[in-house]
Amino acid sequence: MSGIYIHIPFCKQACHYCDFHFSTSMKKKEEMVLAIAKEIRMRKNEFNLLDSARSDNEIVETIYFGGGTPSVLENSELQLLIDTVYENYRVAENPEITLEANPDDLSKERIFELSKSPINRLSIGIQSFFEEDLKLMNRAHNSAEAKNCLTEATKYFDNISLDLIYGIPGMTDEMWKQNIETALSFGIPHISSYALTVEPKTALKKLIDTGKIAEPQDEVASNHFMILVEMLQKNNFIHYELSNFGKENYFSKNNSAYWLGKKYIGVGPSAHSYDGEKRGWNVANNALYIKSIQDNILPIETEILSKSDRYNEYIMTGLRTIWGVSLERIKDEFGTEYLDYLNQQAQKFLNDELLYITGNILRPTPKGKFLTDGIASDLFFLNLK
């Protein structure tokens, strides 16, 4: 199974917490769309070249428009990129085609137009239903737009995901519960939820450093996370990845492919790719990206992953997902030295009931889930190559 990720590097305005690659200037939007379409064509033989023993099941099953804010593109521009994928790759009969979108782009008319396109999954960046939170984060939409777009989207789309952020300064437990309850009231089958994190060189970092906004508290975020898990599980959501909850048959196929170590191609500036052995990333500069593509040069850097790199990635993704870390796979793929090291490093977390083993699979306990990333880093193998 393979996926294609298409990075659209434009946003109407910069959210205070965001450190992704994007531009708020739309001047080069048309040039960018043509360059991304050209990159899709330039890389059409990549799966063949990377896997000489390519079998018939090497097929594109997901197309994901991420960003940035892909919903700033016109429907015709989205259609051009989808058509380009279909013209140059073998695509599954019913692929998952996801569009990340912001509520302010999802008018009643736009949602209806999108429902007539090949896009069959919307990922909507709600973040919060409270005005004060949206203003603090500098989101482009307001609470009314968030609710209105969900009312309309659920009329035409069955497969919808929404994003919520917890641990926001000033957000009480009761406010957080109301956010979750509001999301559930729309019958949404998938929720992605993240703690507000302070990244370097963001507006949020500067606002905190100058005392204009309080710093997010880990204890508050941890409590919000436990509330989230409890409320969603009561409503028949499966907690299949640390930050992702889906009803049965509504897991994100695109993201699940990443977590399960499957191949994918990332096109557009700053997009990442993975072929099972090496990782690549495009230049994170719109002008350089466009010029390179126009000059028939792929602006991509690559690194071959060492055995330790691949082991560490499997530990990180495995512990974050419902599938866990298979001790049998560790032994078969990486050898007894890695398995012995893992068992040794995991022992303290097993003793503290933060990890547990069942059926030869290592997973975090409910108590350990919020600490997953820190636990994973303690299990990383840093010395072997």
GIDAKA-V464541 format. One line per field, one symbol per residue. phi: phi as a letter, one per 20 degrees, with the letter a starting at -180 (. if undefined). burial: 1 if it has 9 or more other ideal C-beta (glycine too) atoms within 8 Angstrom, else 0. A space follows every 10 residues. Layout:
phi=???
burial=???
This chain:
phi=.cccddedec bfbeffeecf eaceeegdff fffffffffg ffdfefffff cfegefefbf dcccecalcg ffffgffffg ffgffffcce dgfcfedddf bdgfedfgff ffgffeeffc bdddefmaed gffffgemfe ddffffffff gffffdceec dcdcddmfgn eegfffffgf fffffemfeb cdbcffddeg mdffgffffe mecffgdgff fffffffggf ffffdmeeee bgdcccfgmc fffffffgfe mefbdddofm fdcbdoccdc bfgebfffff ffffemdfec dcceefgfgf ffffffffff dfemdffffg ffedofffff ffgfffgfff feldcbcblm debffgfeff egfffgffef eddfc
burial=0111111111 1001111100 0110000110 0110111111 1110011001 1000000111 1111111111 1110101111 1101100010 1000111111 1110110001 1111001010 1111111111 0011011110 1010111111 1111011011 1111111110 1000111111 1111010111 1111110110 0111101100 0000010001 1111111110 1110001111 1001111000 1111111111 1111111111 1111100111 1110010111 0110000111 0000101101 1111111111 1001111011 1001000110 1110110011 0011111000 1111100110 1110110011 10000
